[in-house]
């Protein structure tokens, strides 16, 4: 499932980094914290790997 916005893609990237132990999960906030708890590494990777070009900053903008 590709990300619908740049914000969603970046939140997935932050959550994925925490899942991979590259950053601390306790430092996550908002959507990235929710994604960390509810998604596995593959789902997060699919969202984080979405190209940003042509995506709106937030889902409701475009």
C-alpha positions as CSV (number, residue, x, y, z in Angstrom):
1,X,0.0,0.0,0.0
2,X,1.7,3.3,-1.1
3,X,1.6,6.3,1.1
4,X,-1.0,9.0,0.2
5,X,1.1,11.9,1.4
6,X,4.6,13.0,2.3
7,X,3.6,13.2,6.0
8,X,2.4,9.6,6.0
9,X,5.6,8.5,4.2
10,X,7.8,10.3,6.7
11,X,5.9,8.9,9.7
12,X,6.2,5.4,8.3
13,X,9.9,5.9,7.9
14,X,10.3,7.1,11.5
15,X,8.3,4.1,12.8
16,X,10.4,1.7,10.6
17,X,13.6,3.1,12.0
18,X,12.4,2.4,15.5
19,X,11.3,-1.1,14.6
20,X,14.8,-1.7,13.2
21,X,16.3,-0.3,16.5
22,X,17.9,2.6,14.7
23,X,16.0,5.0,16.9
24,X,14.1,4.8,20.2
25,X,10.4,3.9,20.1
26,X,9.7,6.0,23.2
27,X,10.6,9.1,21.2
28,X,7.9,8.5,18.6
29,X,4.9,10.8,18.6
30,X,1.5,10.9,16.9
31,X,1.0,8.9,13.7
32,X,4.5,7.3,13.8
33,X,3.8,6.0,17.3
34,X,0.5,4.5,16.2
35,X,2.1,2.9,13.1
36,X,4.9,1.5,15.2
37,X,2.4,-0.3,17.4
38,X,0.0,-1.5,14.8
39,X,2.1,-2.4,11.7
40,X,4.9,-4.9,11.0
41,X,8.2,-4.1,9.3
42,X,7.0,-5.1,5.8
43,X,3.9,-2.8,6.0
44,X,6.1,0.1,7.3
45,X,8.7,-0.5,4.6
46,X,6.0,-0.4,1.8
47,X,4.7,2.9,3.1
48,X,8.2,4.4,3.7
49,X,9.5,3.3,0.3
50,X,6.8,5.3,-1.6
51,X,8.4,8.0,-3.7
52,X,7.5,11.6,-2.5
53,X,7.4,13.2,-5.9
54,X,3.9,14.4,-6.7
55,X,2.5,13.7,-3.3
56,X,0.7,16.4,-1.3
57,X,2.3,17.4,2.0
58,X,-0.8,16.2,3.9
59,X,-3.6,13.8,2.6
60,X,-6.4,16.4,2.4
61,X,-4.4,18.9,0.3
62,X,-4.5,17.4,-3.1
